[in-house]
Amino acid sequence: MKFRNNVSILDQYTSGTLSKIAFYLLGIILLSVSSKISIPFFPVPMTLQTFVVYFIAASMGMVGFYSTISYVALGLMGLPIFAAGGGIAYIMSPTFGFLYGMILASFFIAYLSKNLFNKKIIRLLFAVSLGALIIFTCGIIHLAGYIGLEKALTAGLYPFIYSEFLKIALAILVSYLLIKKN
């Protein structure tokens, strides 16, 4: 397989519009399902939603970003696809910052993940780590507006550090395996 420059992993495996639409819809479905499944983890249960954001943005590029923004838009329109339901009132939720953080993170991960076939794993590590930083920065700042910074860090960051490192590593590993498959 001849690698093309400045494309996502998805572009290396598919070229048709129909395939991209299917992956776009798959991204929305994965985000919706991952928000509803809770995995027991110490100190708090985790969902795989941020893993899905990291993975689809890194592997699908802008298609992953479009899936993420569409997922948030559909949830705000009332579809019960967020962890605690859906609807426009979700904007006033203390955890809404994590959702708009996912949109920003998916954009930057998708943008930085272009042309990964000519780069080493360090670029993928940087893109996904930056995405995690964006999600948690937006989430903590928004949450702090409701409960204060110290409590926001205690409730919205510290309990998730270990599980987030695991999700970052998993997203990088799976994306890297797709790169190295050929």
C-alpha positions in Angstrom: 0.0 0.0 0.0 1.4 3.4 -1.0 0.9 5.9 1.8 -0.5 9.3 0.9 0.6 12.4 2.7 -1.5 14.6 4.9 -4.3 12.1 5.5 -5.8 10.2 8.4 -5.5 6.5 9.2 -9.1 6.1 7.8 -8.1 7.7 4.5 -5.4 5.0 4.1 -8.0 2.3 4.3 -11.1 3.8 2.6 -11.6 6.2 -0.2 -15.3 6.2 -0.9 -17.8 8.7 0.5 -20.1 5.9 1.6 -17.4 4.4 3.7 -16.7 7.7 5.4 -20.4 8.2 6.1 -20.5 4.7 7.6 -17.5 5.5 9.8 -19.0 8.9 10.7 -22.2 7.2 12.0 -20.1 4.5 13.7 -18.3 7.2 15.6 -21.6 8.7 16.8 -22.8 5.2 17.9 -19.6 4.4 19.7 -19.7 7.7 21.6 -23.4 7.1 22.5 -22.8 3.6 23.7 -19.5 4.4 25.5 -21.3 7.1 27.6 -23.7 4.6 29.0 -21.4 1.7 29.9 -19.7 2.0 33.3 -16.6 -0.1 34.1 -15.7 -0.7 37.8 -12.3 1.0 38.4 -10.6 2.5 41.4 -11.4 5.0 42.9 -14.4 5.7 40.7 -16.1 3.8 37.8 -15.0 4.9 34.3 -16.7 5.1 31.0 -14.9 4.6 27.7 -16.2 7.8 26.2 -12.9 9.7 26.3 -11.1 6.7 24.8 -13.6 6.7 21.9 -12.9 10.4 21.4 -9.2 9.9 21.4 -9.4 6.9 19.1 -11.9 8.2 16.5 -10.1 11.5 16.2 -6.7 9.9 15.9 -7.8 7.2 13.5 -10.6 8.9 11.5 -9.2 12.4 11.4 -11.8 15.0 10.7 -14.5 12.3 10.3 -13.9 11.6 14.0 -14.2 15.3 14.8 -17.5 15.5 12.8 -18.8 12.5 14.7 -17.9 14.1 18.1 -19.6 17.4 17.2 -22.6 15.6 15.9 -22.9 13.5 19.0 -23.0 16.6 21.2 -25.4 18.4 18.9 -27.8 15.3 18.8 -27.6 15.1 22.6 -28.4 18.8 23.0 -31.3 18.4 20.6 -32.9 16.0 23.1 -31.7 12.5 22.2 -30.8 10.7 25.5 -27.3 9.8 24.4 -25.3 11.6 27.1 -24.4 9.8 30.3 -27.3 11.5 32.2 -29.8 11.9 29.3 -29.9 14.8 26.9 -31.5 18.1 26.0 -30.6 21.7 25.7 -30.7 22.1 29.5 -27.5 20.0 29.6 -25.6 23.2 28.8 -26.3 24.2 32.4 -25.0 20.9 33.7 -21.9 21.1 35.8 -20.3 18.4 33.6 -21.1 20.1 30.3 -17.5 21.4 30.1 -16.3 17.9 29.5 -18.6 17.6 26.5 -17.4 20.8 24.8 -13.9 19.8 25.8 -14.4 16.6 23.7 -15.3 18.7 20.7 -12.1 20.8 21.0 -10.0 17.8 21.8 -11.2 15.8 18.8 -10.5 18.7 16.5 -6.9 19.1 17.7 -6.3 15.4 17.8 -7.6 15.0 14.2 -5.5 17.9 13.0 -2.3 16.8 14.7 -2.8 13.2 13.6 -2.6 14.0 9.9 0.3 12.3 8.1 1.0 9.9 11.0 2.3 7.3 8.5 5.5 9.3 8.1 5.9 10.0 11.8 6.8 8.1 14.9 4.5 7.2 17.8 5.6 10.4 19.6 3.3 12.6 17.4 0.4 10.3 18.3 1.3 10.4 22.0 1.5 14.2 21.8 -1.9 14.6 20.0 -3.8 12.3 22.3 -2.2 13.7 25.5 -3.1 17.2 24.3 -6.6 16.1 23.7 -6.9 14.7 27.3 -5.5 18.0 28.6 -8.1 20.0 26.6 -11.0 17.8 27.8 -10.0 18.0 31.5 -9.1 21.7 31.3 -12.5 22.6 29.8 -14.3 20.2 32.2 -12.6 21.4 35.3 -13.0 25.1 34.5 -16.7 24.6 33.8 -17.2 22.5 36.9 -15.3 25.1 39.0 -17.9 27.7 38.1 -20.4 25.6 40.1 -18.4 24.2 43.0 -15.1 26.0 43.1 -11.7 25.0 41.7 -10.5 22.9 44.6 -13.7 20.8 44.7 -13.7 20.6 40.9 -10.2 19.1 40.9 -11.2 16.7 43.7 -14.4 15.6 42.0 -13.5 16.0 38.3 -9.8 15.2 37.9 -8.1 13.3 40.7 -10.3 10.3 40.7 -9.9 9.8 37.0 -6.2 10.2 36.6 -5.3 6.4 36.6 -8.2 5.4 34.3 -7.4 8.3 31.9 -3.8 7.2 31.5 -5.1 3.7 30.7 -7.5 5.1 28.1 -4.8 7.3 26.5 -2.4 4.3 26.3 -5.1 2.1 24.8 -6.1 4.7 22.2 -2.5 5.2 21.2 -1.8 1.5 21.0 -4.9 0.7 18.9 -4.2 3.7 16.6 -0.6 2.8 16.3 -1.4 -0.8 15.4 -3.6 0.5 12.6 -0.7 2.6 11.3 1.7 -0.3 11.4 -0.8 -2.9 10.0 0.6 -2.3 6.5 
